[in-house]
Amino acid sequence: MFDKTYLKLAGLYLLVLAVISFVFSANIYQLSVQELQKDLNMHTSRLNQFRMPAQTKALVLDEANDQYISSKSRIVARLVVVNLFVLTAGGLLSYYLARLTLRPIEKAHKSLERFTADASHELRTPIAAMQTETEVTLMNSKLTVGEAKQQLQSNLEEMQKLTGLTETLLQVARFSESDLVNLESVKVSTLVKQATKKVEVMAKAKSITVSASNIPGVMVKVDPEGIEQALIIILENAIKYSDKGQKVIISATEDRNLVKISVKDKGKGIAKADLKNIFERFYRADSSRTKNESGGYGLGLSIAKNIIQTNGGSIAVDSVEGFGSVFTVTLKKAE
């Protein structure tokens, strides 16, 4: 698909270059011919001032005309060579520029295709499960009330998963739009406090302690709701991959005009091969497209990254498999 687009755009670039080159060459040719004509006229005028036999004068004029014609031919030949070189080099450069121009679009298109395929797969899985289980249940002629309730309970669980996925997909769409970000000056300590409070229930369920340490009272200009959501996602991720009874620490440090918020856990860690893809949509370290034991759809960290980037920040991860991970969010201080 994009190969033809590359060629079309390169052809358009080359056409523009060709027009410019031809116009430039035509002007050079015209100016050069005018100078040659001017020299020929001056030569003829000087020649007429001398007394000489008509035959000799005619021979001299013929020679001057021959030089004039020869000079024009050389100019044309040189311009042709120059234009061929320009068009050849321009063709290669045009193709390179076309690829450079379309590369972000191609990347976004492939990302959209992958996202659509993954979203369709995730939506289809619970629907297919409900359909299969319901069909099997309906085929059971000796279905009891208890079995029917069990089936309805199973369907309800699948519908809850669908609802969760739908809400997550809406978050992806929402936090991908930088125009919707409402920037406000807010204390980092406030953001951290609110985020840790939201994950208390999840942490208690696994007997995990979430503690905040060394949080400065510095202000950042961000979308409070968005950054809070990003911190919640990172904290939930740390809790999700930590064993029972462990500790998750969130801290913050100042670095000139930046604030770095770190979330450290001593969980399973991330394999080195997975680190570069950990923020991709629907990516999970087990390389599976079905929900693993940790639950989720592989969208959380992608959403967190989008939120942070639309707020002018960045996110990085440092992890050693088997020893835990440290996620660091970098934000600009409020002026």
URMOMO-V499555 format. One record per backbone hydrogen bond with DSSP energy under -1.0 kcal/mol. CO is the residue of the C=O (numbers start at 1). NH is the residue of the N-H. E is the energy in kcal/mol with one decimal. If there is no record, write none. Layout:
BEGIN
<<CO & NH & E> <CO & NH & E>>
END
This chain:
BEGIN
<<1 & 5 & -1.1> <2 & 6 & -2.8> <3 & 7 & -2.0> <4 & 8 & -2.5> <5 & 9 & -2.7> <6 & 10 & -2.8> <7 & 11 & -2.6> <8 & 12 & -2.0> <9 & 13 & -2.5> <10 & 14 & -2.7> <11 & 15 & -2.4> <12 & 16 & -2.2> <13 & 17 & -2.4> <14 & 18 & -2.9> <15 & 19 & -2.5> <16 & 20 & -2.3> <17 & 21 & -2.8> <18 & 22 & -2.9> <19 & 23 & -2.5> <20 & 24 & -2.5> <21 & 25 & -2.6> <22 & 26 & -2.6> <23 & 27 & -2.1> <24 & 28 & -2.3> <25 & 29 & -2.9> <26 & 30 & -2.5> <27 & 31 & -2.6> <28 & 32 & -2.7> <29 & 33 & -2.7> <30 & 34 & -2.1> <31 & 35 & -2.0> <32 & 36 & -2.4> <33 & 37 & -2.9> <34 & 38 & -2.3> <35 & 39 & -2.4> <36 & 40 & -2.5> <37 & 41 & -2.5> <38 & 42 & -2.2> <39 & 43 & -2.5> <40 & 44 & -2.5> <41 & 45 & -2.5> <42 & 46 & -2.5> <43 & 47 & -2.1> <44 & 48 & -1.9> <47 & 50 & -1.1> <53 & 57 & -2.6> <54 & 58 & -2.4> <55 & 59 & -1.9> <56 & 60 & -2.3> <57 & 61 & -2.5> <58 & 62 & -2.4> <59 & 63 & -2.2> <60 & 64 & -2.2> <61 & 65 & -2.5> <62 & 66 & -2.5> <63 & 67 & -2.2> <64 & 68 & -2.1> <65 & 69 & -2.7> <66 & 70 & -2.7> <67 & 71 & -2.7> <68 & 72 & -1.9> <69 & 73 & -2.1> <70 & 74 & -2.3> <71 & 75 & -2.3> <72 & 76 & -2.3> <73 & 77 & -2.6> <74 & 78 & -2.6> <75 & 79 & -2.5> <76 & 80 & -2.3> <77 & 81 & -2.2> <78 & 82 & -2.8> <79 & 83 & -2.6> <80 & 84 & -2.5> <81 & 85 & -2.4> <82 & 86 & -2.8> <83 & 87 & -2.8> <84 & 88 & -2.3> <85 & 89 & -2.9> <86 & 90 & -2.8> <87 & 91 & -2.1> <88 & 92 & -1.8> <89 & 93 & -2.6> <90 & 94 & -2.9> <91 & 95 & -2.0> <92 & 96 & -2.1> <93 & 97 & -2.8> <94 & 98 & -2.4> <95 & 99 & -2.3> <96 & 100 & -2.4> <97 & 101 & -2.6> <98 & 102 & -2.5> <99 & 103 & -1.6> <102 & 106 & -3.2> <103 & 107 & -2.7> <104 & 108 & -2.4> <105 & 109 & -2.5> <106 & 110 & -2.7> <107 & 111 & -2.4> <108 & 112 & -2.4> <109 & 113 & -2.5> <110 & 114 & -2.7> <111 & 115 & -2.7> <112 & 116 & -2.9> <113 & 117 & -2.5> <114 & 118 & -3.0> <115 & 119 & -3.0> <116 & 120 & -2.5> <117 & 121 & -2.2> <118 & 122 & -2.8> <119 & 123 & -2.3> <120 & 124 & -2.4> <121 & 125 & -2.1> <123 & 127 & -1.1> <124 & 128 & -3.1> <125 & 129 & -2.1> <126 & 130 & -2.5> <127 & 131 & -2.5> <128 & 132 & -2.7> <129 & 133 & -2.5> <130 & 134 & -2.5> <131 & 135 & -2.5> <132 & 136 & -2.4> <133 & 137 & -2.2> <134 & 138 & -2.6> <135 & 139 & -1.5> <137 & 140 & -1.1> <140 & 143 & -1.1> <144 & 148 & -2.2> <145 & 149 & -2.5> <146 & 150 & -2.1> <147 & 151 & -2.2> <148 & 152 & -2.5> <149 & 153 & -2.5> <150 & 154 & -2.1> <151 & 155 & -2.6> <152 & 156 & -2.4> <153 & 157 & -2.1> <154 & 158 & -2.1> <155 & 159 & -2.4> <156 & 160 & -2.1> <157 & 161 & -1.8> <158 & 162 & -2.1> <159 & 163 & -2.5> <160 & 164 & -2.4> <161 & 165 & -2.5> <162 & 166 & -2.7> <163 & 167 & -2.4> <164 & 168 & -2.0> <165 & 169 & -2.6> <166 & 170 & -2.1> <167 & 171 & -1.7> <168 & 172 & -2.1> <169 & 173 & -2.0> <170 & 174 & -2.6> <171 & 175 & -2.8> <174 & 177 & -1.3> <177 & 180 & -1.3> <178 & 181 & -1.4> <184 & 222 & -2.4> <186 & 220 & -2.7> <187 & 191 & -1.8> <188 & 192 & -2.6> <189 & 193 & -2.3> <190 & 194 & -2.4> <191 & 195 & -2.3> <192 & 196 & -2.7> <193 & 197 & -1.7> <194 & 198 & -1.5> <197 & 200 & -1.0> <199 & 203 & -2.5> <200 & 204 & -2.8> <201 & 205 & -1.8> <203 & 206 & -1.1> <203 & 208 & -3.0> <204 & 207 & -1.3> <206 & 245 & -1.7> <209 & 248 & -3.0> <211 & 250 & -2.6> <218 & 188 & -2.4> <219 & 334 & -2.3> <220 & 186 & -2.6> <222 & 184 & -3.3> <223 & 227 & -2.7> <224 & 228 & -2.4> <225 & 229 & -2.0> <226 & 230 & -2.3> <227 & 231 & -2.5> <228 & 232 & -2.3> <229 & 233 & -2.4> <230 & 234 & -2.2> <231 & 235 & -2.7> <232 & 236 & -3.1> <233 & 237 & -2.2> <234 & 238 & -2.1> <235 & 239 & -2.6> <236 & 240 & -2.9> <237 & 241 & -1.8> <239 & 242 & -1.3> <241 & 268 & -1.8> <243 & 246 & -1.5> <246 & 209 & -1.8> <248 & 211 & -2.4> <249 & 264 & -3.3> <250 & 213 & -2.1> <251 & 262 & -2.9> <253 & 260 & -3.0> <255 & 258 & -1.7> <257 & 333 & -2.8> <258 & 255 & -2.8> <259 & 331 & -2.7> <260 & 253 & -2.2> <261 & 329 & -3.4> <262 & 251 & -2.5> <263 & 327 & -2.4> <264 & 249 & -2.5> <268 & 322 & -3.6> <271 & 274 & -1.3> <274 & 277 & -1.2> <277 & 280 & -2.2> <280 & 283 & -1.6> <284 & 287 & -2.8> <292 & 295 & -1.8> <298 & 282 & -1.5> <299 & 303 & -2.6> <300 & 304 & -2.5> <301 & 305 & -2.5> <302 & 306 & -2.2> <303 & 307 & -2.7> <304 & 308 & -2.5> <305 & 309 & -2.6> <306 & 310 & -2.4> <308 & 313 & -2.8> <309 & 312 & -1.8> <314 & 330 & -3.0> <316 & 328 & -2.9> <318 & 326 & -2.3> <320 & 323 & -2.6> <324 & 320 & -2.0> <325 & 265 & -2.5> <326 & 318 & -2.2> <327 & 263 & -2.7> <328 & 316 & -2.1> <329 & 261 & -3.2> <330 & 314 & -1.9> <331 & 259 & -2.9>>
END
